[in-house]
Amino acid sequence: MEKIASKIAGLGVPGLIFALAISATGLAGAPAITAALAAIGPGGMKGGIATLGVITLLSEGLTECGVDSIFTSVVKELYKRGESKESILRKIEKYPVSKSLKRKLREELEKV
């Protein structure tokens, strides 16, 4: 049941983006869909469809794992790839996240 809920939540984000893009076109029907898809992604309609697909995958990952665990995994991966702790700390300070998450990320970096 939890998996189904995360899939539905993951589909909601691209749907909202698509609905906003359609309403922003000022058109109705098929021209609105065409214009919205072309506006969402690079390369016209095909790019818009691809962008919505990528957004779906990202939002599913966020709903399944949570933002905290994704940011923690990114910090650990940066360290594995050879970045210094100082450069990772600078990146953490630039992340658009809460102070408590930044503190948690700094603590995780110290454990590595």
C-alpha positions as a LaTeX table, in Angstrom:
\begin{tabular}{lrrr}
\hline
Residue & $x$ (\AA) & $y$ (\AA) & $z$ (\AA) \\
\hline
Met1 & 0.00 & 0.00 & 0.00 \\
Glu2 & 2.89 & 2.34 & 0.82 \\
Lys3 & 4.41 & 1.75 & $-2.65$ \\
Ile4 & 1.12 & 2.64 & $-4.32$ \\
Ala5 & 0.85 & 5.84 & $-2.30$ \\
Ser6 & 4.38 & 6.89 & $-3.28$ \\
Lys7 & 3.64 & 6.23 & $-6.97$ \\
Ile8 & 0.48 & 8.34 & $-6.84$ \\
Ala9 & 2.31 & 11.14 & $-5.03$ \\
Gly10 & 5.09 & 10.94 & $-7.61$ \\
Leu11 & 2.61 & 11.40 & $-10.43$ \\
Gly12 & 1.00 & 14.38 & $-8.75$ \\
Val13 & 3.98 & 16.73 & $-9.15$ \\
Pro14 & 4.29 & 16.41 & $-12.96$ \\
Gly15 & 0.52 & 16.71 & $-13.23$ \\
Leu16 & 0.58 & 19.99 & $-11.33$ \\
Ile17 & 3.41 & 21.32 & $-13.48$ \\
Phe18 & 1.56 & 20.32 & $-16.65$ \\
Ala19 & $-1.70$ & 21.91 & $-15.42$ \\
Leu20 & 0.11 & 25.16 & $-14.62$ \\
Ala21 & 1.76 & 25.17 & $-18.03$ \\
Ile22 & $-1.59$ & 24.63 & $-19.75$ \\
Ser23 & $-3.23$ & 27.45 & $-17.80$ \\
Ala24 & $-0.32$ & 29.75 & $-18.63$ \\
Thr25 & $-0.80$ & 29.27 & $-22.38$ \\
Gly26 & $-4.18$ & 30.96 & $-22.43$ \\
Leu27 & $-5.35$ & 28.41 & $-24.99$ \\
Ala28 & $-7.87$ & 25.57 & $-24.85$ \\
Gly29 & $-7.94$ & 21.99 & $-26.08$ \\
Ala30 & $-5.20$ & 20.44 & $-28.20$ \\
Pro31 & $-3.38$ & 23.74 & $-28.85$ \\
Ala32 & $-3.05$ & 24.24 & $-25.08$ \\
Ile33 & $-1.55$ & 20.78 & $-24.62$ \\
Thr34 & 0.85 & 21.28 & $-27.53$ \\
Ala35 & 1.96 & 24.71 & $-26.34$ \\
Ala36 & 2.34 & 23.54 & $-22.72$ \\
Leu37 & 4.50 & 20.54 & $-23.65$ \\
Ala38 & 6.64 & 22.70 & $-25.93$ \\
Ala39 & 7.10 & 25.25 & $-23.14$ \\
Ile40 & 8.01 & 22.73 & $-20.43$ \\
Gly41 & 11.04 & 21.12 & $-22.00$ \\
Pro42 & 13.77 & 21.73 & $-24.55$ \\
Gly43 & 13.16 & 20.48 & $-28.06$ \\
Gly44 & 9.44 & 21.06 & $-28.37$ \\
Met45 & 6.75 & 18.58 & $-27.40$ \\
Lys46 & 9.09 & 15.59 & $-27.20$ \\
Gly47 & 11.33 & 17.48 & $-24.81$ \\
Gly48 & 8.32 & 18.43 & $-22.70$ \\
Ile49 & 7.23 & 14.80 & $-22.45$ \\
Ala50 & 10.78 & 13.76 & $-21.52$ \\
Thr51 & 10.99 & 16.51 & $-18.90$ \\
Leu52 & 7.73 & 15.38 & $-17.31$ \\
Gly53 & 9.09 & 11.81 & $-17.26$ \\
Val54 & 12.26 & 12.90 & $-15.48$ \\
Ile55 & 10.23 & 14.95 & $-13.00$ \\
Thr56 & 8.10 & 11.85 & $-12.32$ \\
Leu57 & 11.17 & 9.74 & $-11.55$ \\
Leu58 & 12.66 & 12.42 & $-9.30$ \\
Ser59 & 9.45 & 13.00 & $-7.39$ \\
Glu60 & 8.96 & 9.24 & $-6.89$ \\
Gly61 & 12.46 & 9.03 & $-5.45$ \\
Leu62 & 11.78 & 11.93 & $-3.14$ \\
Thr63 & 8.53 & 10.46 & $-1.87$ \\
Glu64 & 10.06 & 7.01 & $-1.34$ \\
Cys65 & 13.34 & 8.00 & 0.30 \\
Gly66 & 12.78 & 11.47 & 1.65 \\
Val67 & 14.81 & 14.60 & 1.09 \\
Asp68 & 17.07 & 13.97 & 4.10 \\
Ser69 & 18.31 & 10.60 & 2.92 \\
Ile70 & 18.85 & 11.83 & $-0.65$ \\
Phe71 & 20.96 & 14.80 & 0.49 \\
Thr72 & 22.89 & 12.53 & 2.88 \\
Ser73 & 23.61 & 10.09 & 0.05 \\
Val74 & 24.78 & 12.94 & $-2.19$ \\
Val75 & 27.20 & 14.18 & 0.48 \\
Lys76 & 28.62 & 10.68 & 0.99 \\
Glu77 & 29.00 & 10.18 & $-2.77$ \\
Leu78 & 30.80 & 13.49 & $-3.17$ \\
Tyr79 & 33.29 & 12.37 & $-0.51$ \\
Lys80 & 33.72 & 8.97 & $-2.19$ \\
Arg81 & 34.52 & 10.69 & $-5.47$ \\
Gly82 & 37.42 & 12.51 & $-3.85$ \\
Glu83 & 36.07 & 15.92 & $-2.95$ \\
Ser84 & 37.56 & 17.45 & 0.16 \\
Lys85 & 35.44 & 17.88 & 3.27 \\
Glu86 & 35.95 & 21.65 & 3.05 \\
Ser87 & 34.51 & 21.87 & $-0.47$ \\
Ile88 & 31.57 & 19.67 & 0.51 \\
Leu89 & 30.92 & 21.88 & 3.55 \\
Arg90 & 30.83 & 24.94 & 1.26 \\
Lys91 & 28.28 & 23.15 & $-0.94$ \\
Ile92 & 26.17 & 22.22 & 2.07 \\
Glu93 & 26.01 & 25.87 & 3.12 \\
Lys94 & 24.67 & 26.78 & $-0.35$ \\
Tyr95 & 21.96 & 24.06 & $-0.35$ \\
Pro96 & 18.42 & 25.49 & $-0.14$ \\
Val97 & 17.51 & 23.37 & 2.90 \\
Ser98 & 16.71 & 23.96 & 6.55 \\
Lys99 & 19.36 & 24.69 & 9.16 \\
Ser100 & 18.62 & 21.41 & 10.91 \\
Leu101 & 19.23 & 19.43 & 7.70 \\
Lys102 & 22.48 & 21.33 & 7.11 \\
Arg103 & 23.56 & 20.42 & 10.65 \\
Lys104 & 22.68 & 16.77 & 10.03 \\
Leu105 & 24.66 & 16.79 & 6.77 \\
Arg106 & 27.70 & 18.29 & 8.50 \\
Glu107 & 27.47 & 15.57 & 11.18 \\
Glu108 & 27.24 & 12.85 & 8.52 \\
Leu109 & 30.29 & 14.28 & 6.78 \\
Glu110 & 32.27 & 14.11 & 10.01 \\
Lys111 & 31.39 & 10.41 & 10.37 \\
Val112 & 32.79 & 9.58 & 6.92 \\
\hline
\end{tabular}
